[in-house]
């Protein structure tokens, strides 16, 4: 059995994320080195729009501010406590105004799977 890991907010480190790296950042908490099935972390978005196509199933919980998920013409505007479920292969834009979100995704090894698919 694995040991419980406590991620203290005071120890959290955020890295720039996406093309608007001055307005978006991410703190990856759970990755392939810790779990074989899921990933998780915390992200911040403020006055930006980050285009992405998710290659995994994703769950997002808004913690602070206003978070928006733009999928085609649909805009899902979320306040603290709101939760979004996003199925794999969804093209989207992550947006926010002072938004902090928690995310969980599966499978955790989506990058390796995408590389294997690209290579053959």
MOJOGI-V118599 format. One record per residue. RES is the residue in one small letter. SS is DSSP state (2 for helix, 1 for strand, 0 for the rest). PSI is psi in whole degrees, 0 to 359 (999 if undefined). NEAR is the number of other ideal C-beta (glycine too) atoms within 10 Angstrom. Layout:
res=RES ss=SS psi=PSI near=NEAR
res=RES ss=SS psi=PSI near=NEAR
This chain:
res=x ss=0 psi=137 near=3
res=x ss=0 psi=157 near=6
res=x ss=0 psi=150 near=5
res=x ss=0 psi=140 near=5
res=x ss=0 psi=130 near=9
res=x ss=0 psi=115 near=6
res=x ss=0 psi=101 near=12
res=x ss=0 psi=137 near=6
res=x ss=2 psi=329 near=7
res=x ss=2 psi=341 near=4
res=x ss=2 psi=354 near=8
res=x ss=0 psi=134 near=11
res=x ss=0 psi=128 near=8
res=x ss=0 psi=138 near=15
res=x ss=1 psi=150 near=9
res=x ss=1 psi=147 near=12
res=x ss=0 psi=131 near=20
res=x ss=0 psi=188 near=17
res=x ss=0 psi=335 near=12
res=x ss=0 psi=54 near=17
res=x ss=0 psi=342 near=13
res=x ss=0 psi=349 near=10
res=x ss=0 psi=0 near=17
res=x ss=1 psi=139 near=23
res=x ss=1 psi=161 near=19
res=x ss=1 psi=143 near=20
res=x ss=1 psi=100 near=18
res=x ss=1 psi=124 near=15
res=x ss=1 psi=308 near=16
res=x ss=1 psi=123 near=17
res=x ss=0 psi=190 near=15
res=x ss=0 psi=334 near=14
res=x ss=0 psi=343 near=6
res=x ss=0 psi=326 near=13
res=x ss=0 psi=147 near=16
res=x ss=0 psi=354 near=8
res=x ss=0 psi=330 near=10
res=x ss=0 psi=158 near=16
res=x ss=1 psi=161 near=22
res=x ss=1 psi=158 near=18
res=x ss=1 psi=190 near=18
res=x ss=1 psi=138 near=19
res=x ss=1 psi=155 near=23
res=x ss=1 psi=140 near=21
res=x ss=1 psi=128 near=27
res=x ss=0 psi=104 near=17
res=x ss=0 psi=39 near=13
res=x ss=1 psi=170 near=20
res=x ss=1 psi=114 near=16
res=x ss=1 psi=113 near=20
res=x ss=1 psi=140 near=11
res=x ss=1 psi=152 near=13
res=x ss=1 psi=115 near=9
res=x ss=0 psi=136 near=16
res=x ss=0 psi=24 near=16
res=x ss=0 psi=164 near=21
res=x ss=1 psi=139 near=17
res=x ss=1 psi=143 near=21
res=x ss=1 psi=130 near=15
res=x ss=1 psi=131 near=22
res=x ss=1 psi=122 near=17
res=x ss=1 psi=126 near=22
res=x ss=1 psi=319 near=15
res=x ss=1 psi=155 near=13
res=x ss=1 psi=201 near=17
res=x ss=1 psi=121 near=17
res=x ss=1 psi=137 near=27
res=x ss=1 psi=139 near=17
res=x ss=1 psi=117 near=21
res=x ss=1 psi=120 near=17
res=x ss=1 psi=104 near=13
res=x ss=0 psi=232 near=9
res=x ss=0 psi=351 near=5
res=x ss=1 psi=137 near=8
res=x ss=1 psi=122 near=11
res=x ss=1 psi=105 near=15
res=x ss=1 psi=125 near=14
res=x ss=1 psi=138 near=19
res=x ss=0 psi=168 near=11
res=x ss=0 psi=132 near=14
res=x ss=0 psi=341 near=8
res=x ss=0 psi=148 near=14
res=x ss=1 psi=137 near=11
res=x ss=1 psi=140 near=17
res=x ss=1 psi=128 near=8
res=x ss=1 psi=118 near=18
res=x ss=0 psi=153 near=9
res=x ss=0 psi=148 near=14
res=x ss=0 psi=24 near=10
res=x ss=0 psi=119 near=16
res=x ss=1 psi=135 near=11
res=x ss=1 psi=177 near=19
res=x ss=1 psi=128 near=16
res=x ss=1 psi=130 near=24
res=x ss=1 psi=161 near=22
res=x ss=1 psi=163 near=26
res=x ss=1 psi=102 near=13
res=x ss=1 psi=33 near=12
res=x ss=1 psi=135 near=25
res=x ss=1 psi=130 near=20
res=x ss=1 psi=152 near=25
res=x ss=1 psi=138 near=16
res=x ss=1 psi=149 near=19
res=x ss=1 psi=142 near=17
res=x ss=1 psi=157 near=21
res=x ss=1 psi=134 near=16
res=x ss=0 psi=154 near=18
res=x ss=0 psi=332 near=21
res=x ss=0 psi=33 near=17
res=x ss=2 psi=327 near=18
res=x ss=2 psi=314 near=14
res=x ss=2 psi=321 near=11
res=x ss=2 psi=319 near=13
res=x ss=2 psi=320 near=12
res=x ss=2 psi=318 near=11
res=x ss=2 psi=320 near=10
res=x ss=2 psi=321 near=9
res=x ss=2 psi=329 near=7
res=x ss=2 psi=0 near=6
res=x ss=0 psi=999 near=5
